[in-house]
Amino acid sequence: MNLLRLDQQNVTAFQQLGFIWYEQGDPLRAIPFLLRARELAPKNVTSRAKLALSLMAIGQSTEARKEAFSILQQEAGNPDAITLLADTSLTKEQIAATDQQLQKFPQKDSAVFHLASASLAWQRGDTATASDQVRQALASEPNSYRPHSAMANIYLLQKDLNGARQEFKTAAELAPLRSSERIKYAEVQAASGAIDQAKASLQNITRQAPDYLPAWRALAQIAFTQKNYDESLSLLENISSRNPDNPEARMLQAEVWLAKGDSGKAIAILYRLDSTYPNTPIIKFQLARAYLSAKNISQAASALEQAIATNPNYTEAILALGELNLSSGKPQAVAAAMADLLKKRPGLLPASLMLADAYQVLGRRDDAAGLLREQIKITPRSFEPYFLLGLILQRQGKTDEARRTFEQASEVAPDNLDPINQLVGMDLAEKQYDAATKRVQQQLQRKPDAAGTHFLEARIYAAQRDWPRAEAELRKTIELNADFAAAYDLLVSVYLTANQLPQAITELETLLKKNPSNAVALTIEAIVYDKMNDYQKARDTYEKLLALKPDSVLALNNLAYLYVEHLNQLDRAYELAEKARTLKPDEAEIADTLGWILYKRGDYEQALALLQESANKLPENPEVQFHLGMTSYMMGQADKARSALEQALHATADFPDKSEAQRQLALLKESSGGKTELPVTELEALLKRQPNDPIVLNRLAVAYQKQGETAKAAASYEEVLKLNPKLLSANLELAQLYSGPLPKHDRALEIAKKARQLAPNDAHVAGLLGRIAFQLDNFSWAYSLLQESVRQLADDPTVLHDYAWAAYSLGKVSQARELMERALKAAPAPDISEDAKSFLRMTAVDE
């Protein structure tokens, strides 16, 4: 470093420092030195190859590919460049371009050539050719570690774990001490349960090369995986003491703090890292995850958008943003993003499944079904497309095709009971009890102690009103799985239908006198009390159960729902549901409970994400659809609310809030006015009947604006925001009113800042905030915001007009005139057009 201070033109010094950081496993620190080395010596392919590898390591695949192509123009046989191109070829166009470059590769009998060919074959889905090419690479260079590593991956594909483990071991033995192959073998050891051997392998590396940071990080990762969080943090200190801003170490450190429940510390670590290494996709992706953990949905979405803007091919970020948008009620955005991703990566299963979900939310079930049929052709051994297609066909009333599809799903995944559950349900609906029994008996022969299968048998007995045998099977189910919530519910329903609730309570009390710690008896008793509407006793019994089993997810979830629905204790309900969610983050029922609690607390944005997740997993559950409909309504999403409420009411099963769903749907249809807009008088009459209706208030505000009654419009928007402060559209409209016809610039600024927090990357929000900043004479800030807005809204005359004035206020006359001329060409409103012409006349003298 001292040498560089003395000689900024020393290419060797820059190159060597870049190499050192790269070899120590810190590509982000290597990149600035390697970029300077490229600037000084653009024909040094060795240095540029390390730069390309460093760029790929941090997720900058587009830039890495550009660098690799440039290297190959100078040296057609560069092994690192051709390998990188092959490994980053995801789209058809990229594969074709790399294949063309590969044909120019001079050493066609080398392991490098065969491995690159294998990688391209793999991306095309031609696993046979990929396997053959890897074997040729191995035959060509049996003592090279890279072919052995590739062979290990082939064995993994073939589910030959022993073969894969041996090849990883050989690769590690042949590889240099400082190599990813040695780290990978330790990870394989740890994953197979050989924790002590994995630690020993890594500790051997740290003894011989204490400055090789990836080995320390791998040790910390093992400790983290084993939930030894403090040990993991201690090991990471070995990295921080050598390199305080090592991205890999800091990202794992953030993961540890998230696992310890401290999202604030995780965000602080990642935010600093993002500031140190801006425009690094992987850091922004991890920051998004931390924001999600802190339930900051808008910031998470913003971080993911930034990651994708930096790397448009960042598949994980695209999928994560898609999930977020789907749960936030933005199916159109999801459909567009997934369709685009599938153009780049045809047949990508997660993208196809998400696109199918988005199509369903948009009411495009035929499109969803067609997409899934195509996916089945591409991935015929994947379970999810069959099962999801079966559900869609079932909802479309195509019973025979649905049956065949569920049967295919069961053949693909014989241990998965979901398709059997659907088939049994269809059999019972048609009173085909023998067919249902045959299915279940086949499953019991395969796995006699599967709780889910005994539950299905209980359903069959219950459908035939054979209560004693139904009860016996349900008790067997609970014996096999004491947390099987549906078994308890059905058992209590059996008692209820057979008029045995009082008898059941007597029997349970007798059991509990003998053994007060009988968790199963307590669970059944609590549910029975709930069914009898004795909510106080149900609560007391659940609390006893939690004192006995603090981590009983069933008790946590049921008691939380009891508190929110019947006992009006939202804080306690939230505490219980949060704990249940932490213990079982993928349970749809828990997502529904927590989402409904958040709805009752007025946090509609967070509620919507959870309830959409639950509805995606439980599409036939009317209560979940009702909750989703009500929350969508409070978010101002009328079409989505109508769809969910209609789905709830079309369900065959009954639910407690059915009359409320009918009333809300009727009101929604009434307030929409069909194809015509309702007059103000009718909207005002509706509001008297439903004073806390955000959709009616919003429509009334729009109607007032059209009539020029801006004060009334503002008052209506203020009422909307009292109901839901996070409604972006209402914030924007109100800020516009206060920045224009009803000048209250300080209030406008307050509201526009709130809108900016809700949508940090929205160009319209940036433009409005920029205009308000200009009105308050903050010209530099206004210029910055309007500059940001114009990048996305290049032809918006209003934004161009405001940006021109901001530029002029900073003395940028030429730029201001150019912007105002663009505003005039964009067909602005008459007032903007006149002002633009006046501005150009005024500034003509200045030029």
ChimeraX attribute file (.defattr): number of C-alpha atoms within 10 A of each C-alpha:
attribute: neighborCount
match mode: 1-to-1
recipient: residues
	/A:1	9
	/A:2	7
	/A:3	10
	/A:4	14
	/A:5	9
	/A:6	9
	/A:7	11
	/A:8	12
	/A:9	15
	/A:10	15
	/A:11	20
	/A:12	14
	/A:13	18
	/A:14	24
	/A:15	26
	/A:16	16
	/A:17	20
	/A:18	28
	/A:19	23
	/A:20	14
	/A:21	18
	/A:22	21
	/A:23	18
	/A:24	20
	/A:25	24
	/A:26	25
	/A:27	26
	/A:28	21
	/A:29	22
	/A:30	25
	/A:31	24
	/A:32	15
	/A:33	22
	/A:34	27
	/A:35	19
	/A:36	18
	/A:37	26
	/A:38	19
	/A:39	12
	/A:40	17
	/A:41	16
	/A:42	14
	/A:43	15
	/A:44	15
	/A:45	20
	/A:46	12
	/A:47	23
	/A:48	25
	/A:49	23
	/A:50	23
	/A:51	29
	/A:52	28
	/A:53	23
	/A:54	26
	/A:55	22
	/A:56	20
	/A:57	17
	/A:58	19
	/A:59	19
	/A:60	22
	/A:61	24
	/A:62	18
	/A:63	14
	/A:64	25
	/A:65	25
	/A:66	13
	/A:67	22
	/A:68	24
	/A:69	20
	/A:70	18
	/A:71	24
	/A:72	21
	/A:73	11
	/A:74	12
	/A:75	15
	/A:76	19
	/A:77	20
	/A:78	20
	/A:79	18
	/A:80	18
	/A:81	27
	/A:82	26
	/A:83	21
	/A:84	23
	/A:85	29
	/A:86	27
	/A:87	22
	/A:88	19
	/A:89	21
	/A:90	17
	/A:91	18
	/A:92	15
	/A:93	11
	/A:94	17
	/A:95	21
	/A:96	13
	/A:97	15
	/A:98	24
	/A:99	20
	/A:100	11
	/A:101	18
	/A:102	24
	/A:103	13
	/A:104	12
	/A:105	19
	/A:106	13
	/A:107	16
	/A:108	14
	/A:109	12
	/A:110	17
	/A:111	24
	/A:112	24
	/A:113	25
	/A:114	25
	/A:115	28
	/A:116	25
	/A:117	26
	/A:118	27
	/A:119	28
	/A:120	27
	/A:121	21
	/A:122	18
	/A:123	19
	/A:124	18
	/A:125	13
	/A:126	13
	/A:127	17
	/A:128	12
	/A:129	17
	/A:130	25
	/A:131	22
	/A:132	17
	/A:133	24
	/A:134	29
	/A:135	22
	/A:136	20
	/A:137	27
	/A:138	23
	/A:139	13
	/A:140	16
	/A:141	17
	/A:142	15
	/A:143	15
	/A:144	16
	/A:145	22
	/A:146	23
	/A:147	26
	/A:148	27
	/A:149	25
	/A:150	25
	/A:151	26
	/A:152	25
	/A:153	21
	/A:154	23
	/A:155	18
	/A:156	15
	/A:157	13
	/A:158	11
	/A:159	11
	/A:160	13
	/A:161	16
	/A:162	12
	/A:163	17
	/A:164	23
	/A:165	20
	/A:166	17
	/A:167	23
	/A:168	27
	/A:169	23
	/A:170	20
	/A:171	25
	/A:172	24
	/A:173	15
	/A:174	17
	/A:175	18
	/A:176	12
	/A:177	17
	/A:178	20
	/A:179	17
	/A:180	15
	/A:181	23
	/A:182	24
	/A:183	23
	/A:184	18
	/A:185	24
	/A:186	28
	/A:187	22
	/A:188	19
	/A:189	20
	/A:190	17
	/A:191	13
	/A:192	12
	/A:193	11
	/A:194	13
	/A:195	18
	/A:196	11
	/A:197	13
	/A:198	24
	/A:199	21
	/A:200	13
	/A:201	20
	/A:202	21
	/A:203	17
	/A:204	14
	/A:205	22
	/A:206	19
	/A:207	10
	/A:208	11
	/A:209	14
	/A:210	15
	/A:211	19
	/A:212	21
	/A:213	25
	/A:214	23
	/A:215	28
	/A:216	23
	/A:217	25
	/A:218	24
	/A:219	25
	/A:220	28
	/A:221	25
	/A:222	21
	/A:223	21
	/A:224	20
	/A:225	14
	/A:226	12
	/A:227	14
	/A:228	14
	/A:229	21
	/A:230	15
	/A:231	17
	/A:232	24
	/A:233	21
	/A:234	14
	/A:235	20
	/A:236	24
	/A:237	19
	/A:238	18
	/A:239	23
	/A:240	16
	/A:241	10
	/A:242	11
	/A:243	15
	/A:244	12
	/A:245	20
	/A:246	20
	/A:247	24
	/A:248	21
	/A:249	27
	/A:250	24
	/A:251	19
	/A:252	22
	/A:253	27
	/A:254	25
	/A:255	24
	/A:256	26
	/A:257	20
	/A:258	19
	/A:259	15
	/A:260	13
	/A:261	14
	/A:262	16
	/A:263	22
	/A:264	15
	/A:265	17
	/A:266	28
	/A:267	23
	/A:268	14
	/A:269	19
	/A:270	25
	/A:271	18
	/A:272	13
	/A:273	20
	/A:274	19
	/A:275	11
	/A:276	12
	/A:277	16
	/A:278	13
	/A:279	17
	/A:280	21
	/A:281	26
	/A:282	24
	/A:283	26
	/A:284	27
	/A:285	26
	/A:286	25
	/A:287	28
	/A:288	29
	/A:289	25
	/A:290	27
	/A:291	22
	/A:292	17
	/A:293	19
	/A:294	18
	/A:295	15
	/A:296	16
	/A:297	22
	/A:298	21
	/A:299	22
	/A:300	25
	/A:301	26
	/A:302	22
	/A:303	25
	/A:304	30
	/A:305	21
	/A:306	20
	/A:307	27
	/A:308	22
	/A:309	13
	/A:310	18
	/A:311	21
	/A:312	17
	/A:313	20
	/A:314	21
	/A:315	16
	/A:316	15
	/A:317	25
	/A:318	23
	/A:319	19
	/A:320	17
	/A:321	24
	/A:322	26
	/A:323	19
	/A:324	22
	/A:325	20
	/A:326	25
	/A:327	22
	/A:328	22
	/A:329	21
	/A:330	18
	/A:331	23
	/A:332	15
	/A:333	15
	/A:334	25
	/A:335	23
	/A:336	13
	/A:337	18
	/A:338	24
	/A:339	17
	/A:340	13
	/A:341	23
	/A:342	17
	/A:343	12
	/A:344	17
	/A:345	19
	/A:346	18
	/A:347	19
	/A:348	17
	/A:349	19
	/A:350	14
	/A:351	24
	/A:352	23
	/A:353	20
	/A:354	22
	/A:355	28
	/A:356	27
	/A:357	22
	/A:358	28
	/A:359	21
	/A:360	18
	/A:361	21
	/A:362	17
	/A:363	13
	/A:364	13
	/A:365	20
	/A:366	15
	/A:367	14
	/A:368	24
	/A:369	22
	/A:370	12
	/A:371	19
	/A:372	25
	/A:373	15
	/A:374	14
	/A:375	21
	/A:376	18
	/A:377	11
	/A:378	15
	/A:379	14
	/A:380	15
	/A:381	15
	/A:382	15
	/A:383	20
	/A:384	19
	/A:385	25
	/A:386	26
	/A:387	22
	/A:388	22
	/A:389	26
	/A:390	29
	/A:391	22
	/A:392	19
	/A:393	20
	/A:394	19
	/A:395	14
	/A:396	12
	/A:397	11
	/A:398	13
	/A:399	15
	/A:400	11
	/A:401	14
	/A:402	25
	/A:403	21
	/A:404	14
	/A:405	22
	/A:406	25
	/A:407	20
	/A:408	19
	/A:409	27
	/A:410	20
	/A:411	14
	/A:412	16
	/A:413	16
	/A:414	16
	/A:415	13
	/A:416	14
	/A:417	18
	/A:418	16
	/A:419	25
	/A:420	23
	/A:421	20
	/A:422	19
	/A:423	22
	/A:424	24
	/A:425	17
	/A:426	17
	/A:427	19
	/A:428	19
	/A:429	11
	/A:430	9
	/A:431	14
	/A:432	14
	/A:433	16
	/A:434	12
	/A:435	14
	/A:436	22
	/A:437	18
	/A:438	12
	/A:439	18
	/A:440	22
	/A:441	17
	/A:442	12
	/A:443	19
	/A:444	17
	/A:445	9
	/A:446	11
	/A:447	12
	/A:448	12
	/A:449	14
	/A:450	17
	/A:451	21
	/A:452	24
	/A:453	23
	/A:454	26
	/A:455	24
	/A:456	26
	/A:457	23
	/A:458	27
	/A:459	25
	/A:460	25
	/A:461	20
	/A:462	20
	/A:463	15
	/A:464	13
	/A:465	14
	/A:466	15
	/A:467	18
	/A:468	14
	/A:469	15
	/A:470	25
	/A:471	21
	/A:472	14
	/A:473	23
	/A:474	29
	/A:475	20
	/A:476	19
	/A:477	26
	/A:478	21
	/A:479	13
	/A:480	15
	/A:481	15
	/A:482	18
	/A:483	17
	/A:484	18
	/A:485	17
	/A:486	15
	/A:487	27
	/A:488	23
	/A:489	16
	/A:490	18
	/A:491	25
	/A:492	25
	/A:493	18
	/A:494	21
	/A:495	18
	/A:496	16
	/A:497	13
	/A:498	13
	/A:499	11
	/A:500	14
	/A:501	20
	/A:502	14
	/A:503	11
	/A:504	17
	/A:505	17
	/A:506	13
	/A:507	13
	/A:508	18
	/A:509	16
	/A:510	13
	/A:511	15
	/A:512	17
	/A:513	10
	/A:514	9
	/A:515	11
	/A:516	15
	/A:517	16
	/A:518	15
	/A:519	19
	/A:520	18
	/A:521	20
	/A:522	25
	/A:523	25
	/A:524	22
	/A:525	26
	/A:526	29
	/A:527	26
	/A:528	26
	/A:529	21
	/A:530	20
	/A:531	16
	/A:532	14
	/A:533	12
	/A:534	13
	/A:535	20
	/A:536	16
	/A:537	17
	/A:538	25
	/A:539	22
	/A:540	14
	/A:541	22
	/A:542	28
	/A:543	18
	/A:544	19
	/A:545	24
	/A:546	20
	/A:547	12
	/A:548	15
	/A:549	15
	/A:550	13
	/A:551	14
	/A:552	20
	/A:553	24
	/A:554	21
	/A:555	28
	/A:556	26
	/A:557	25
	/A:558	25
	/A:559	28
	/A:560	29
	/A:561	25
	/A:562	21
	/A:563	21
	/A:564	22
	/A:565	16
	/A:566	12
	/A:567	15
	/A:568	13
	/A:569	15
	/A:570	18
	/A:571	14
	/A:572	14
	/A:573	25
	/A:574	23
	/A:575	13
	/A:576	22
	/A:577	27
	/A:578	20
	/A:579	19
	/A:580	25
	/A:581	20
	/A:582	12
	/A:583	13
	/A:584	13
	/A:585	12
	/A:586	13
	/A:587	15
	/A:588	20
	/A:589	22
	/A:590	28
	/A:591	27
	/A:592	29
	/A:593	31
	/A:594	28
	/A:595	30
	/A:596	28
	/A:597	25
	/A:598	23
	/A:599	21
	/A:600	16
	/A:601	14
	/A:602	16
	/A:603	20
	/A:604	26
	/A:605	26
	/A:606	20
	/A:607	29
	/A:608	28
	/A:609	24
	/A:610	23
	/A:611	32
	/A:612	30
	/A:613	25
	/A:614	26
	/A:615	24
	/A:616	18
	/A:617	15
	/A:618	16
	/A:619	18
	/A:620	18
	/A:621	19
	/A:622	27
	/A:623	23
	/A:624	28
	/A:625	29
	/A:626	29
	/A:627	28
	/A:628	31
	/A:629	30
	/A:630	25
	/A:631	30
	/A:632	27
	/A:633	23
	/A:634	24
	/A:635	27
	/A:636	22
	/A:637	17
	/A:638	19
	/A:639	15
	/A:640	23
	/A:641	25
	/A:642	22
	/A:643	19
	/A:644	28
	/A:645	28
	/A:646	18
	/A:647	17
	/A:648	28
	/A:649	21
	/A:650	12
	/A:651	15
	/A:652	10
	/A:653	11
	/A:654	13
	/A:655	16
	/A:656	9
	/A:657	15
	/A:658	16
	/A:659	11
	/A:660	13
	/A:661	25
	/A:662	16
	/A:663	11
	/A:664	19
	/A:665	22
	/A:666	12
	/A:667	16
	/A:668	20
	/A:669	13
	/A:670	15
	/A:671	20
	/A:672	17
	/A:673	13
	/A:674	9
	/A:675	6
	/A:676	7
	/A:677	12
	/A:678	17
	/A:679	13
	/A:680	16
	/A:681	10
	/A:682	14
	/A:683	21
	/A:684	16
	/A:685	11
	/A:686	18
	/A:687	18
	/A:688	11
	/A:689	10
	/A:690	13
	/A:691	13
	/A:692	15
	/A:693	20
	/A:694	26
	/A:695	20
	/A:696	24
	/A:697	26
	/A:698	22
	/A:699	21
	/A:700	26
	/A:701	29
	/A:702	21
	/A:703	20
	/A:704	19
	/A:705	17
	/A:706	11
	/A:707	11
	/A:708	12
	/A:709	13
	/A:710	20
	/A:711	16
	/A:712	16
	/A:713	25
	/A:714	23
	/A:715	13
	/A:716	23
	/A:717	28
	/A:718	19
	/A:719	20
	/A:720	25
	/A:721	18
	/A:722	12
	/A:723	18
	/A:724	19
	/A:725	21
	/A:726	19
	/A:727	21
	/A:728	21
	/A:729	15
	/A:730	25
	/A:731	25
	/A:732	22
	/A:733	21
	/A:734	25
	/A:735	31
	/A:736	23
	/A:737	20
	/A:738	21
	/A:739	23
	/A:740	14
	/A:741	11
	/A:742	15
	/A:743	13
	/A:744	13
	/A:745	19
	/A:746	16
	/A:747	14
	/A:748	26
	/A:749	23
	/A:750	14
	/A:751	23
	/A:752	28
	/A:753	20
	/A:754	21
	/A:755	26
	/A:756	21
	/A:757	17
	/A:758	22
	/A:759	19
	/A:760	17
	/A:761	20
	/A:762	16
	/A:763	21
	/A:764	21
	/A:765	27
	/A:766	26
	/A:767	27
	/A:768	28
	/A:769	30
	/A:770	30
	/A:771	29
	/A:772	26
	/A:773	25
	/A:774	22
	/A:775	17
	/A:776	13
	/A:777	13
	/A:778	15
	/A:779	21
	/A:780	15
	/A:781	16
	/A:782	28
	/A:783	25
	/A:784	16
	/A:785	23
	/A:786	30
	/A:787	24
	/A:788	19
	/A:789	25
	/A:790	20
	/A:791	10
	/A:792	13
	/A:793	17
	/A:794	15
	/A:795	16
	/A:796	17
	/A:797	25
	/A:798	23
	/A:799	25
	/A:800	28
	/A:801	26
	/A:802	26
	/A:803	30
	/A:804	28
	/A:805	25
	/A:806	29
	/A:807	23
	/A:808	19
	/A:809	18
	/A:810	12
	/A:811	11
	/A:812	13
	/A:813	18
	/A:814	16
	/A:815	15
	/A:816	25
	/A:817	23
	/A:818	13
	/A:819	23
	/A:820	28
	/A:821	20
	/A:822	20
	/A:823	25
	/A:824	20
	/A:825	12
	/A:826	16
	/A:827	14
	/A:828	19
	/A:829	11
	/A:830	9
	/A:831	8
	/A:832	18
	/A:833	21
	/A:834	12
	/A:835	14
	/A:836	24
	/A:837	13
	/A:838	11
	/A:839	19
	/A:840	16
	/A:841	12
	/A:842	11
	/A:843	14
	/A:844	11
	/A:845	7
	/A:846	9
	/A:847	8
